[in-house]
Amino acid sequence: MYRGQTIAVVIPALNEENNIGPVIRSLPSFVDFIVVGDNGSTDNTAKEARNNGAIVICETRRGYGSACLAALSILKKNPPAIVVFTDADGSDDPSQMEELIRPLLLGKSDLTVASRATGIAEKGSLTSAQRFGNWLATRLIRLFWLARFTDLGPYRAITWQALDDLHMSDPDFGWTVEMQIKAARLGLKVSEIPANYRKRRLGKSKVGGSLCGSTLAGGKILWWIFWEKLRDLVPAKT
């Protein structure tokens, strides 16, 4: 616990057997629950996660959001005060978690995102396509919903109440942008901290590691933005 509040960490993972153990071991001691959403890994990711003290739930439906939703289904049985999302590849800095959750604990924010755009991104950790995509997406969110973000980074913290109010649904790469759009639409308090972002420890990124992955992720993010804006413009049928 941290200042009397329960903290859970959700880690979506796909074939990260060499990274998941070090990531779990590096998490702060105040973390109460660690849930790994294993997204159909064909290696020993699930075994390594369990060996390092995490709860593992297997979700065979592929997609970043699917793994997150599966992990959250476990936490619903005993909801924490705050949920932190972090990647399984070691690119996020666990020493920043206290800084990430502090605005939530103080009641200054419902959702805090670690921004790679305003922080220190290690050389080679972000491709040019990722940087441009994040810039474009956050500018569109500001234009459509007046919410100021600089990144769609995966390292983020949100209160359980806020997360429950968002009714998250995207099973794929639209997960982060869905969360930020819905938070903006509901008028939740949002904030950012500068992120210390690193190159993944081992292996190849599923998104930034290939042109195909980057294109698919970027396309899905833009689809979410324009679809959600269309929903705002077209009244729901009663």
Secondary structure by P-SEA (a helix, b strand, c coil): ccccbbbbbbbbbccccccaaaaaaaccccccbbbbbccccccaaaaaaaaabbbbbbbccccaaaaaaaaaaaaccccccbbbbbbcccccccccccccccccccccccbbbbcccccccccccccaaaaaaaaaaaaaaaaacccccccccccccccaaaaaaacccccccaaaaaaaaaaaaaccccccccccccccccccccccccaaaaaaaaaaaaaaaaaaaaaaaccccc
